[in-house]
Amino acid sequence: MQSTYKFEKLNFITAGMPLRTGKGSYPAAFDVIKEMNLDGMELEFVHGVRMSPEHREFVKKVREENHYVITAHAPFYINLNSKEEDKVEASVTRIIETAQTAYEAGAFSITFHAAFYMGKDKEEVYNQVKSKVTQISELLKKEKINVWIRPETTGKSTQWGDLEEIVRLSKEFDNVLPCIDFSHLHARSGGEYNTYDEFSKILETIGQEIGEYAIENFHGHLAGIDYGSKGEKKHLNFEESDMNYKDLLKAMKKFGIKGALVCESPNIEDDAKLLKTYYETL
């Protein structure tokens, strides 16, 4: 799939509306983004895909006028491996609705947490996820909804979506790519994936296994993170966490990563600004 975006750089965007938006809506949110010199926003459909046609049109227009980058996160109630078939089908529907809405709002990419293992064999779960992603991929192509479909690397060992699984799935479809959540990989592994060499290995794997286009259409997440023996506990601000964002940004710069890095820290826009400011000194 050819993305309609042609990225010239790595863009730093907020996970949802900046906190400074207060009770305002999209116009106020983009005023904050402009004022802080950030590069766009991830639309957060946390509890359901709700966005009026007027808002979709507005976001698309603002994106085009300001060359912003827009992505979207599907609702959290998704499990393509649920034991209940109606929940699987509802999950498929939520991903399709996210893609359709995001595309109408000018997004280039959508992401979601795909599944839980539910005590099943990893290979069995992989095949289940693949069958549902096939369904999603084919429908979006048929409807000419041209967005990247991105299962996200997950933060707990009970969740489907380690690096290997996400890369493997991406190789099987021409409209599927990874969403690399570096904080999740760090938490899931109990503290690994936090050095320059480890970050470089992740990026090298993506470029070599999937192809250069995965480096030039990147969509990733980053936040400070609290974790324990079972993986992710909660997001933190960078300064309260051991997340080595500086070496990550150095590795991203070296690999020439282009696309979107979404900041998911609790103080969304401040840490997004921190990332962008540091990256620009490299």
Contacts in CASP RR format, 6 or more apart in sequence:
PFRMAT RR
TARGET T0000
AUTHOR 0000-0000-0000
METHOD contacts of the structure
MODEL  1
MQSTYKFEKLNFITAGMPLRTGKGSYPAAFDVIKEMNLDGMELEFVHGVR
MSPEHREFVKKVREENHYVITAHAPFYINLNSKEEDKVEASVTRIIETAQ
TAYEAGAFSITFHAAFYMGKDKEEVYNQVKSKVTQISELLKKEKINVWIR
PETTGKSTQWGDLEEIVRLSKEFDNVLPCIDFSHLHARSGGEYNTYDEFS
KILETIGQEIGEYAIENFHGHLAGIDYGSKGEKKHLNFEESDMNYKDLLK
AMKKFGIKGALVCESPNIEDDAKLLKTYYETL
1 146 0 8 1.000
1 148 0 8 1.000
1 174 0 8 1.000
1 175 0 8 1.000
3 108 0 8 1.000
3 109 0 8 1.000
3 146 0 8 1.000
3 148 0 8 1.000
3 217 0 8 1.000
4 108 0 8 1.000
4 146 0 8 1.000
5 69 0 8 1.000
5 108 0 8 1.000
5 217 0 8 1.000
5 259 0 8 1.000
7 69 0 8 1.000
7 216 0 8 1.000
7 217 0 8 1.000
7 218 0 8 1.000
7 258 0 8 1.000
7 259 0 8 1.000
8 258 0 8 1.000
9 258 0 8 1.000
9 259 0 8 1.000
10 218 0 8 1.000
10 252 0 8 1.000
10 253 0 8 1.000
10 256 0 8 1.000
10 257 0 8 1.000
10 258 0 8 1.000
10 259 0 8 1.000
10 260 0 8 1.000
10 261 0 8 1.000
10 279 0 8 1.000
11 39 0 8 1.000
11 40 0 8 1.000
11 69 0 8 1.000
11 259 0 8 1.000
11 260 0 8 1.000
11 261 0 8 1.000
12 38 0 8 1.000
12 39 0 8 1.000
12 261 0 8 1.000
12 263 0 8 1.000
12 272 0 8 1.000
12 273 0 8 1.000
12 275 0 8 1.000
12 276 0 8 1.000
12 279 0 8 1.000
13 38 0 8 1.000
13 39 0 8 1.000
13 40 0 8 1.000
13 41 0 8 1.000
13 42 0 8 1.000
13 68 0 8 1.000
13 69 0 8 1.000
13 70 0 8 1.000
13 71 0 8 1.000
13 260 0 8 1.000
13 261 0 8 1.000
13 262 0 8 1.000
13 263 0 8 1.000
13 272 0 8 1.000
14 33 0 8 1.000
14 38 0 8 1.000
14 40 0 8 1.000
14 41 0 8 1.000
14 42 0 8 1.000
14 262 0 8 1.000
14 263 0 8 1.000
14 268 0 8 1.000
14 269 0 8 1.000
14 272 0 8 1.000
15 42 0 8 1.000
15 44 0 8 1.000
15 73 0 8 1.000
15 221 0 8 1.000
15 262 0 8 1.000
15 263 0 8 1.000
15 264 0 8 1.000
15 268 0 8 1.000
16 29 0 8 1.000
16 41 0 8 1.000
16 42 0 8 1.000
16 43 0 8 1.000
16 44 0 8 1.000
16 268 0 8 1.000
17 24 0 8 1.000
17 25 0 8 1.000
17 26 0 8 1.000
17 28 0 8 1.000
17 29 0 8 1.000
17 32 0 8 1.000
17 41 0 8 1.000
18 29 0 8 1.000
18 32 0 8 1.000
18 33 0 8 1.000
18 36 0 8 1.000
18 38 0 8 1.000
18 268 0 8 1.000
18 269 0 8 1.000
19 267 0 8 1.000
19 268 0 8 1.000
19 269 0 8 1.000
20 32 0 8 1.000
20 269 0 8 1.000
21 28 0 8 1.000
21 29 0 8 1.000
21 32 0 8 1.000
22 28 0 8 1.000
25 55 0 8 1.000
26 55 0 8 1.000
26 58 0 8 1.000
26 59 0 8 1.000
26 62 0 8 1.000
27 58 0 8 1.000
29 41 0 8 1.000
30 40 0 8 1.000
30 41 0 8 1.000
30 59 0 8 1.000
30 62 0 8 1.000
30 66 0 8 1.000
30 68 0 8 1.000
32 269 0 8 1.000
33 39 0 8 1.000
33 40 0 8 1.000
33 41 0 8 1.000
33 68 0 8 1.000
33 269 0 8 1.000
34 66 0 8 1.000
36 269 0 8 1.000
36 272 0 8 1.000
36 273 0 8 1.000
37 273 0 8 1.000
37 276 0 8 1.000
38 269 0 8 1.000
38 272 0 8 1.000
38 273 0 8 1.000
38 276 0 8 1.000
39 68 0 8 1.000
39 69 0 8 1.000
39 260 0 8 1.000
39 276 0 8 1.000
40 63 0 8 1.000
40 68 0 8 1.000
40 69 0 8 1.000
40 70 0 8 1.000
41 59 0 8 1.000
41 68 0 8 1.000
41 70 0 8 1.000
41 71 0 8 1.000
42 70 0 8 1.000
42 71 0 8 1.000
42 72 0 8 1.000
42 73 0 8 1.000
42 260 0 8 1.000
42 262 0 8 1.000
43 51 0 8 1.000
43 59 0 8 1.000
43 70 0 8 1.000
43 71 0 8 1.000
43 72 0 8 1.000
43 73 0 8 1.000
43 101 0 8 1.000
43 102 0 8 1.000
43 105 0 8 1.000
43 107 0 8 1.000
44 72 0 8 1.000
44 73 0 8 1.000
45 51 0 8 1.000
45 72 0 8 1.000
45 73 0 8 1.000
45 74 0 8 1.000
45 75 0 8 1.000
45 94 0 8 1.000
45 98 0 8 1.000
45 101 0 8 1.000
46 73 0 8 1.000
46 75 0 8 1.000
46 76 0 8 1.000
47 75 0 8 1.000
47 76 0 8 1.000
47 77 0 8 1.000
48 75 0 8 1.000
48 77 0 8 1.000
48 94 0 8 1.000
49 74 0 8 1.000
49 75 0 8 1.000
49 94 0 8 1.000
49 97 0 8 1.000
49 98 0 8 1.000
49 101 0 8 1.000
51 101 0 8 1.000
51 105 0 8 1.000
53 104 0 8 1.000
55 105 0 8 1.000
56 101 0 8 1.000
56 104 0 8 1.000
56 105 0 8 1.000
57 104 0 8 1.000
59 70 0 8 1.000
59 105 0 8 1.000
59 106 0 8 1.000
60 70 0 8 1.000
60 104 0 8 1.000
60 105 0 8 1.000
60 106 0 8 1.000
62 68 0 8 1.000
63 69 0 8 1.000
63 70 0 8 1.000
63 105 0 8 1.000
63 106 0 8 1.000
64 106 0 8 1.000
69 108 0 8 1.000
69 259 0 8 1.000
69 260 0 8 1.000
70 102 0 8 1.000
70 105 0 8 1.000
70 106 0 8 1.000
70 107 0 8 1.000
70 108 0 8 1.000
71 102 0 8 1.000
71 107 0 8 1.000
71 108 0 8 1.000
71 109 0 8 1.000
71 110 0 8 1.000
71 111 0 8 1.000
71 219 0 8 1.000
71 260 0 8 1.000
71 262 0 8 1.000
72 98 0 8 1.000
72 99 0 8 1.000
72 101 0 8 1.000
72 102 0 8 1.000
72 105 0 8 1.000
72 107 0 8 1.000
72 109 0 8 1.000
72 110 0 8 1.000
72 111 0 8 1.000
73 98 0 8 1.000
73 110 0 8 1.000
73 111 0 8 1.000
73 112 0 8 1.000
74 94 0 8 1.000
74 95 0 8 1.000
74 98 0 8 1.000
74 110 0 8 1.000
74 111 0 8 1.000
74 112 0 8 1.000
75 94 0 8 1.000
75 98 0 8 1.000
75 112 0 8 1.000
76 113 0 8 1.000
77 90 0 8 1.000
77 91 0 8 1.000
77 94 0 8 1.000
78 91 0 8 1.000
78 94 0 8 1.000
78 95 0 8 1.000
78 112 0 8 1.000
78 113 0 8 1.000
78 114 0 8 1.000
78 115 0 8 1.000
79 87 0 8 1.000
79 88 0 8 1.000
79 91 0 8 1.000
79 115 0 8 1.000
79 116 0 8 1.000
79 118 0 8 1.000
80 88 0 8 1.000
80 91 0 8 1.000
80 92 0 8 1.000
80 114 0 8 1.000
80 115 0 8 1.000
80 128 0 8 1.000
80 129 0 8 1.000
80 132 0 8 1.000
80 133 0 8 1.000
81 88 0 8 1.000
81 115 0 8 1.000
81 116 0 8 1.000
81 117 0 8 1.000
81 118 0 8 1.000
81 120 0 8 1.000
81 125 0 8 1.000
81 128 0 8 1.000
81 129 0 8 1.000
81 160 0 8 1.000
82 88 0 8 1.000
82 91 0 8 1.000
82 116 0 8 1.000
82 118 0 8 1.000
83 118 0 8 1.000
88 132 0 8 1.000
91 132 0 8 1.000
92 132 0 8 1.000
92 135 0 8 1.000
92 136 0 8 1.000
94 112 0 8 1.000
95 110 0 8 1.000
95 112 0 8 1.000
95 136 0 8 1.000
95 149 0 8 1.000
96 136 0 8 1.000
96 139 0 8 1.000
96 140 0 8 1.000
98 110 0 8 1.000
98 112 0 8 1.000
99 110 0 8 1.000
99 136 0 8 1.000
99 140 0 8 1.000
99 145 0 8 1.000
99 147 0 8 1.000
99 149 0 8 1.000
100 143 0 8 1.000
100 145 0 8 1.000
102 109 0 8 1.000
102 110 0 8 1.000
102 147 0 8 1.000
103 145 0 8 1.000
103 146 0 8 1.000
103 147 0 8 1.000
107 147 0 8 1.000
108 147 0 8 1.000
108 148 0 8 1.000
108 217 0 8 1.000
108 219 0 8 1.000
108 260 0 8 1.000
109 147 0 8 1.000
109 148 0 8 1.000
109 150 0 8 1.000
109 177 0 8 1.000
109 179 0 8 1.000
109 217 0 8 1.000
109 219 0 8 1.000
109 260 0 8 1.000
110 147 0 8 1.000
110 148 0 8 1.000
110 149 0 8 1.000
110 150 0 8 1.000
111 150 0 8 1.000
111 151 0 8 1.000
111 152 0 8 1.000
111 179 0 8 1.000
111 219 0 8 1.000
111 220 0 8 1.000
111 221 0 8 1.000
112 150 0 8 1.000
112 151 0 8 1.000
112 152 0 8 1.000
113 151 0 8 1.000
113 152 0 8 1.000
113 154 0 8 1.000
113 159 0 8 1.000
114 129 0 8 1.000
114 133 0 8 1.000
114 151 0 8 1.000
114 152 0 8 1.000
114 154 0 8 1.000
114 160 0 8 1.000
114 161 0 8 1.000
115 125 0 8 1.000
115 128 0 8 1.000
115 129 0 8 1.000
115 159 0 8 1.000
115 160 0 8 1.000
115 161 0 8 1.000
116 158 0 8 1.000
116 159 0 8 1.000
116 160 0 8 1.000
117 125 0 8 1.000
117 158 0 8 1.000
117 159 0 8 1.000
117 160 0 8 1.000
118 125 0 8 1.000
122 160 0 8 1.000
122 165 0 8 1.000
125 160 0 8 1.000
126 160 0 8 1.000
126 165 0 8 1.000
126 168 0 8 1.000
126 169 0 8 1.000
129 151 0 8 1.000
129 160 0 8 1.000
129 165 0 8 1.000
129 169 0 8 1.000
130 169 0 8 1.000
130 172 0 8 1.000
133 149 0 8 1.000
133 151 0 8 1.000
133 169 0 8 1.000
133 173 0 8 1.000
133 176 0 8 1.000
134 173 0 8 1.000
136 149 0 8 1.000
137 149 0 8 1.000
137 173 0 8 1.000
137 175 0 8 1.000
137 176 0 8 1.000
140 146 0 8 1.000
140 147 0 8 1.000
140 149 0 8 1.000
140 175 0 8 1.000
141 175 0 8 1.000
147 175 0 8 1.000
148 175 0 8 1.000
148 176 0 8 1.000
148 177 0 8 1.000
148 217 0 8 1.000
148 219 0 8 1.000
149 173 0 8 1.000
149 175 0 8 1.000
149 176 0 8 1.000
149 177 0 8 1.000
150 176 0 8 1.000
150 177 0 8 1.000
150 178 0 8 1.000
150 179 0 8 1.000
150 219 0 8 1.000
151 161 0 8 1.000
151 166 0 8 1.000
151 169 0 8 1.000
151 176 0 8 1.000
151 178 0 8 1.000
151 179 0 8 1.000
152 161 0 8 1.000
152 166 0 8 1.000
152 178 0 8 1.000
152 179 0 8 1.000
152 180 0 8 1.000
152 181 0 8 1.000
152 184 0 8 1.000
152 221 0 8 1.000
153 161 0 8 1.000
153 162 0 8 1.000
153 163 0 8 1.000
153 166 0 8 1.000
153 178 0 8 1.000
153 179 0 8 1.000
153 180 0 8 1.000
153 181 0 8 1.000
153 184 0 8 1.000
153 185 0 8 1.000
153 188 0 8 1.000
154 160 0 8 1.000
154 161 0 8 1.000
154 162 0 8 1.000
154 181 0 8 1.000
154 184 0 8 1.000
154 188 0 8 1.000
155 181 0 8 1.000
155 183 0 8 1.000
155 184 0 8 1.000
155 185 0 8 1.000
155 187 0 8 1.000
155 188 0 8 1.000
155 227 0 8 1.000
155 231 0 8 1.000
155 232 0 8 1.000
156 187 0 8 1.000
156 188 0 8 1.000
156 230 0 8 1.000
156 231 0 8 1.000
156 232 0 8 1.000
157 188 0 8 1.000
157 230 0 8 1.000
157 231 0 8 1.000
158 230 0 8 1.000
162 185 0 8 1.000
162 188 0 8 1.000
163 178 0 8 1.000
163 180 0 8 1.000
163 185 0 8 1.000
163 202 0 8 1.000
163 205 0 8 1.000
166 178 0 8 1.000
166 179 0 8 1.000
166 180 0 8 1.000
167 178 0 8 1.000
167 205 0 8 1.000
167 206 0 8 1.000
167 209 0 8 1.000
167 210 0 8 1.000
169 176 0 8 1.000
170 176 0 8 1.000
170 177 0 8 1.000
170 178 0 8 1.000
170 210 0 8 1.000
170 214 0 8 1.000
171 209 0 8 1.000
171 210 0 8 1.000
177 210 0 8 1.000
177 214 0 8 1.000
177 217 0 8 1.000
177 219 0 8 1.000
178 206 0 8 1.000
178 210 0 8 1.000
178 214 0 8 1.000
178 219 0 8 1.000
179 219 0 8 1.000
179 220 0 8 1.000
179 221 0 8 1.000
180 202 0 8 1.000
180 206 0 8 1.000
180 218 0 8 1.000
180 219 0 8 1.000
180 220 0 8 1.000
180 221 0 8 1.000
181 220 0 8 1.000
181 221 0 8 1.000
181 222 0 8 1.000
181 264 0 8 1.000
182 193 0 8 1.000
182 199 0 8 1.000
182 202 0 8 1.000
182 220 0 8 1.000
182 221 0 8 1.000
182 222 0 8 1.000
182 243 0 8 1.000
182 248 0 8 1.000
183 221 0 8 1.000
183 222 0 8 1.000
183 223 0 8 1.000
183 224 0 8 1.000
183 225 0 8 1.000
183 232 0 8 1.000
183 235 0 8 1.000
183 243 0 8 1.000
183 264 0 8 1.000
184 221 0 8 1.000
184 225 0 8 1.000
184 232 0 8 1.000
185 192 0 8 1.000
185 193 0 8 1.000
185 202 0 8 1.000
186 192 0 8 1.000
186 193 0 8 1.000
186 194 0 8 1.000
186 225 0 8 1.000
186 227 0 8 1.000
186 243 0 8 1.000
187 225 0 8 1.000
187 226 0 8 1.000
187 227 0 8 1.000
187 228 0 8 1.000
187 231 0 8 1.000
187 232 0 8 1.000
187 233 0 8 1.000
188 227 0 8 1.000
188 231 0 8 1.000
188 232 0 8 1.000
190 227 0 8 1.000
190 228 0 8 1.000
190 229 0 8 1.000
190 231 0 8 1.000
191 227 0 8 1.000
191 242 0 8 1.000
192 198 0 8 1.000
193 199 0 8 1.000
193 202 0 8 1.000
194 242 0 8 1.000
194 243 0 8 1.000
194 244 0 8 1.000
194 247 0 8 1.000
195 244 0 8 1.000
195 247 0 8 1.000
196 247 0 8 1.000
196 250 0 8 1.000
196 251 0 8 1.000
199 247 0 8 1.000
199 248 0 8 1.000
199 251 0 8 1.000
199 252 0 8 1.000
200 251 0 8 1.000
200 254 0 8 1.000
200 255 0 8 1.000
203 215 0 8 1.000
203 251 0 8 1.000
203 252 0 8 1.000
203 255 0 8 1.000
203 257 0 8 1.000
204 255 0 8 1.000
206 214 0 8 1.000
206 215 0 8 1.000
207 214 0 8 1.000
207 215 0 8 1.000
215 255 0 8 1.000
215 256 0 8 1.000
215 257 0 8 1.000
215 258 0 8 1.000
216 258 0 8 1.000
216 259 0 8 1.000
217 258 0 8 1.000
217 259 0 8 1.000
218 257 0 8 1.000
218 258 0 8 1.000
218 259 0 8 1.000
218 260 0 8 1.000
218 261 0 8 1.000
219 259 0 8 1.000
219 260 0 8 1.000
219 262 0 8 1.000
220 260 0 8 1.000
220 261 0 8 1.000
220 262 0 8 1.000
221 261 0 8 1.000
221 262 0 8 1.000
221 264 0 8 1.000
222 243 0 8 1.000
222 245 0 8 1.000
222 248 0 8 1.000
222 261 0 8 1.000
222 262 0 8 1.000
222 263 0 8 1.000
222 264 0 8 1.000
222 275 0 8 1.000
223 235 0 8 1.000
223 236 0 8 1.000
223 238 0 8 1.000
223 241 0 8 1.000
223 243 0 8 1.000
223 263 0 8 1.000
223 264 0 8 1.000
223 265 0 8 1.000
223 266 0 8 1.000
223 271 0 8 1.000
224 235 0 8 1.000
224 236 0 8 1.000
224 237 0 8 1.000
224 238 0 8 1.000
224 240 0 8 1.000
224 241 0 8 1.000
224 243 0 8 1.000
224 245 0 8 1.000
224 265 0 8 1.000
224 271 0 8 1.000
225 232 0 8 1.000
225 233 0 8 1.000
225 234 0 8 1.000
225 235 0 8 1.000
225 236 0 8 1.000
225 241 0 8 1.000
225 243 0 8 1.000
226 232 0 8 1.000
226 233 0 8 1.000
226 234 0 8 1.000
226 235 0 8 1.000
226 236 0 8 1.000
226 241 0 8 1.000
227 233 0 8 1.000
235 264 0 8 1.000
235 265 0 8 1.000
235 266 0 8 1.000
236 243 0 8 1.000
236 265 0 8 1.000
236 266 0 8 1.000
237 265 0 8 1.000
237 266 0 8 1.000
237 267 0 8 1.000
237 270 0 8 1.000
237 271 0 8 1.000
238 245 0 8 1.000
238 265 0 8 1.000
238 271 0 8 1.000
238 274 0 8 1.000
245 274 0 8 1.000
245 275 0 8 1.000
245 278 0 8 1.000
246 278 0 8 1.000
249 275 0 8 1.000
249 278 0 8 1.000
249 279 0 8 1.000
249 282 0 8 1.000
250 282 0 8 1.000
252 261 0 8 1.000
252 279 0 8 1.000
253 279 0 8 1.000
253 282 0 8 1.000
261 275 0 8 1.000
263 269 0 8 1.000
263 271 0 8 1.000
263 272 0 8 1.000
263 275 0 8 1.000
265 271 0 8 1.000
265 272 0 8 1.000
END
